[in-house]
Amino acid sequence: MEIRHRITINATATPELFAEFDILGIYNKKIQLPGKGGILVSYEITESDSRWKNVSELIQKNEVLDMVDTFFDNDEIKKAKWSRLVSTFEQGYPQPKLHWPLKQMTYKDVCQKCGTRVQSQSLRIQHEPSLGQNSFMSLLWCGEILSSQNVFEAFAGIKATGYKAWPVLIHKSGRPSEKVSQIYISDIALPGLIVDENYNRIKCSECGVTKYDPHMNGLMSLKRRSLLSLSKETDFVLTYEWFGSGLIAYREILVSNRVAKLILEKGWKGTRLKAVELI
């Protein structure tokens, strides 16, 4: 498991901080902002890096943007009974875009305050996606994952269960996409997320659902009993817990060990796996 940070500062607005980062010699990218906006500098570093202690202290002392994510190697995924399926290729918006998510044909029971909802119909996209070399994709703002036909054929080949291939509709014509379908999952685990009391969350005053900040840092832990109610044959399940902020709301997609191994074996692009710990 490797935890990576991407730290962003404005070198023009904070020259002293920029100088301190510069001394550390961390890999960075510079972007000239328009007008007199200055120079935006992004640094990438892992917590295993010997310089991380110094960087961590700079982050704590200064108000800087720090985006964190966690990466697992193949051996860690192969040993995990369950893993999160995470989209890495986003393209386009759910339609109709201007009414997201409060007035969508795709969903019902949408909370007007936090965006939690129930999917009742097929997702709609503006036009056929350009997948390139990707076999998986998602839409901006959505938690659902779409995939190409070869993925569903491989799932069928190992007799994977717990999912359905739902058509994705081209919005104006209403015809099904010829390139992708949604991996639709109906099973929902019991409550089981394990986080410390300081983990950011908010209980919606409108619907009563507690929504957590996206889980980006470290290993997600779930109570083992949260999955005990599921059929032993189930290969796909959604977490009981919701994640996101504002009107963005999604449940994490969990896949079984054999599905995770299949994804690694095929080398499909457009998604990656994050191991889950059962306690």
N, C-alpha and C positions, 0 to 999 in steps of 0.2 A: 504494500500500500504506500502510495506516494502522495503527499499533500502539496499542491502547487498554489502559489500566490501570484496574482498579477496586480501590481501596485501602480497607480497612476498619479502623477503630480504635474502641476504647471510650472515648468522650469523658470519661466519669465517672472511669474508672480511670487515664486518662493526660491530665489537663487541660492540661499544658504542651505536649504534642504536638498536642492539639486546637487550642490557641491558635496554634501555628505554622502549621497547615494553614488555620486560619480567616483568618489574615492574607493568605494567597495568594488567597483568594476563589474557590476552585474549587467547581464545582457539586457539591452533596452531597444525600444523603438521610439523614434521621434516623429511627431506630426506638427507641422506648422498650421496653427489655427488661422482662420481668415481674419483680415483686418489687423487689429492690434491685440488679438486674443492671446498671443504668446505661443510658446512651444509646449505641447503636451508630450510628456515622456512616460512610457509604460515599461515597467521592469517585471521580469519573470524570474521566480526563484522557488526552489523546493525547500521544505522544512529540514531535509537531510543535508542541505548545503551548510558548510561551516560558517557562512556569513549570515545565516538566518537569524541568529541571536541579535546581531547588530541591526538588521533590518526590522525585526520585531520591535525593538526598542524605539526605532524611528517612527514606526507606525503608531505606537502607543503615545508618543509625545506630540505627534502632529495629526491634524485632521486630513487624512489622505484616503483615497478610494482603494480599498483592498478587496479584490475578488478572489475567492478561494474555491478550489475544486479538488476532488480526490480521484486518483487513478489506481486501478488494481491490475496486477499482471495476470497472465493466463493461468498460472498455477493456482493463484488465489481464487479465481473464478471457478476452476474445475473442482476445487475442494468445497466450495460453498453449496449448501443444499438449495438455496434460493439466491437470486441476484436481481437487482433492479435493471430494467431495460430502459435506457436513456437515449433519447434522440439527439443526434449531433448534426443533423441536416434539416434545417427549417426552410420552407419555401411557401410564400403566399399566405393569405389570411383566410379564415373561415368566412363564408359568405352567408348573408349580406354583411359586409365588413362594417358599414356605418352603424349597424344595430347590435354589434357585439357587446356583451353576451346577453343583453336583456331581452332582445327580440330576435331570437334565432329560430328557424324552422327545425333545427336539429335537436333542440333541448326543450325540456319542460321543467316546471318547478324551479325556475331560476331565482336565486335569492338576489333581490335588487341591490343589496348592499355589499355582499362579499363574493358573489358570482358562483357559489356552489350550485349544482344542477344535476339533472338526470338526463342522459341521452336517450331519446325516444325515436329518432330518425337518423338517416344517413347524413354524414358530413357533406357540406357543399364547398366546392372550390371554384375559383374563377375560370381556370382553364387547365388543360392537361399539364402536369408538372414536367419539368426537365430534370430527370434523375441523374444524368451523367453516369457515373460508376456506382451510384448509391442504390441499395436495395431497400433501404428504410428511409422514411422522412416523417416530418410532422409539420403542422401549420403553426404559424406564430400565434401566441396566446393560448394554444390548445395543449392538452396533455395526451391526447390520443395519438397513436402511432399508426402510420400507413406503411404498406410494403408492396413490393412487386410480386407477380404471380409465382416466380421461382421460389420465393420464400414459403408461400402457402403449400406449394408442391412438396417442399422438403419437410414442412411440419407434418403433412399428411403421411409422408414416407416413414416417419417414426411414430405415427399414430398419436400425435400430441392432442391433448384434450383441454377443454376449458376456454376455448376461443371460438369465434366465428369470423368468417371473411365477409364483412359488410361492404356493400358497394359504396363508393364515393362518387357523388354526383357533380357533374359540371353544372354550375348554378343556372345559367340562362336557358340551357336546353333541357336540363333534367335528366340527361342520359348518363349512364355509368361511365366512369373513367376506364379507359382501356389499359392504363399503366399501373394503377394502384388500387388496393382495397384496404379497408381499415381492419386492424386486428382488434375485433370487438371482444371485450371481456366483461362478463356479467357477475362473476363471483367476487365477493368482497370479504376480506378477512375480518376477524373480530378486532376490537381495539387492542393495540399491542405495542405501539411505539414507545421506546424507552429513551428518554432524554432527561437531562438534569433540569432543575427548577429554573435555571437562568436562560434556557432555550426560548427564543422569541416566539410567541404565539398570541393570538387574539381570539376571543370568543365573540362571535357576531351577535349584536344586540337584536338583529332582525330575525334570524333563523336559529340561533343558539349553537351553531356549529363552531368548533374550535379549529382555526386554521393556523398551521405552523409555517415558519419561514422555510424556504427550500433547504433541504438537507444536503449541504455541499462539503462539509468539513468532517472527514473521517468516516468510520464504518457505521452504517445504520444498524441499530439493534432493535429487534422485535421480540416480544414474548412468544415463546414457542407455542403456547396454547392458542395464540391468535390464529394459527393455521391448522389447528387440530380438527376443526369442524369441517374442513374441506375434504373432498374425496381424494383418496390416495392417487387417483389417476389424473388429478388436475395438474396442468402444467402452467397455467396462467391465472393470476389473481390480482386484484387491486387492493391496496392498503385501505384500511378503514379510515385512516387519517387523511385530511386534506392539507395541501401545501399551496403556497403562493402569497401574493400580497395584492391589495386593492381588489379589483374585479377579476384578477387572474386566480384561478382555482383549479387544482388537479389532484388526482390520487396517483400515487406511484404504481407503476406496473411491475409486478414481480413475476419472474419466470423460473421454472424448475431447473435443476442441475442438468438434466439431459437436453433441454432446449438451449441452455447456455452453452453447453459443449458443442451442440450443432452449429450455433452461431459462430463460435470460434473456429470450428472445423471448416466452415464455408468461407470464412474471411469476409463476410458481408460488410459493406460500408453503410454509413448513415446512422449508426447506433453504436453504443458501447455499453458494457456491463459493469455494474458496481455490486460487489459482494455484500450480502446481508448476513448479519450475525443473529442466530436464534438463541435466546437465553431462557 
